[in-house]
Amino acid sequence: MHGGARSCSAWARRSRRKGRGRRDRAHSLRLAAHGHFNSDILRSVDALQSEIDVRRVQRVLDTVLAVGATSGADTITGIVSGFAPG
C-alpha cells in the first residue's frame, strides 16, 4: 500500500469511532486511498477549468453544493481557491 494510503487508512480507522460525519469522511478517505474519487467533484473541476456554458457550470456546482450542510460549499471553496494566482 502507498504511504499516503496507509496514513489515510489509519486516520480513517481512528476517526470511525467519532460519529457519522467522521465516519463519512473516513469512508471517503478509504475510497480515495484506493484511487476512487467523487465524480461530481471531478466534473466541477473540469467545468471550472474549461466550460464556457455558464448554465452547465451552475448545474455541476449545484450538485456539489447540495452535499451536506457545508461540505459541498467547503469543497467548492477549496477548489476555487486552488485556481487563485500565487
N, C-alpha and C positions, 0 to 999 in steps of 0.2 A: 504494500500500500504506500502511496506517495506520502511524504512527510506532512503536507498540508491536509491530506485526507485523514491521517492519523490524528492530527490536532482537532479537526472538525468533529471526528467521531468521538474523541474523548470529551470534548466540550458538550456534544450532543448527549452523551450518556449522563454527564453530571447534571445537565440542565433539565433532563426529563422529569426529575422529581419535583420541579418547582412550579407546576401549574400549566394550564393549557397553552397560554401564549408562548411560554418557553418550550413546551412540547412541540408546538407548531414550528418554531424556529429550529429546534433540534432536528425535526424531520426534514426541513428544508436544507439544513447543513449536511445531513447524511446524503440526501439526493445529490446535492452539489458536489460533494466529495467523490461521488461516483460518476460525475460527468453529466448529470441531469440538471436542467435549469428551466425555469418558468418561461414558456414560450411567449406569454404576454409581455414579459419584460424585454425579451429579445426583440419582439416586434416593436415595442416602444422605442428602444434604442435605434433600431433601423429607421423607423418613421421620423424620429427627430433628426437623424443624420441626413436623410435623403429625400424625404417626402415633401412635395410642394402642394399637395392636396390638403388644405387645412382641415377639411371635414374628416378625412381619413385619419390624420394625426389626432384630432379630437376624439374620435371613436376609440382608437388604440389606447390613448392616455386614459380615457374614461374607464376602460376595462381595468387598468391597473389601479386607478384612483378608488375604485369601488371595493378594494380589498381592505378588510379590517377597519378599525376606527381611524387610524392614522398611518397604518403600514404602507398603503398604496401611495399616499401623498409623500411620505418619508422616502419611499423608493424613487419616485419621480424627482423629488428634490435632489437626491443624491446623484441621479443620472444627469440631470441638467447641470448641476454644479461641476460635474466631471467634464462638461463641454466648455466651461468658463476658461478664458485665457489666463495663463500664468499665475 
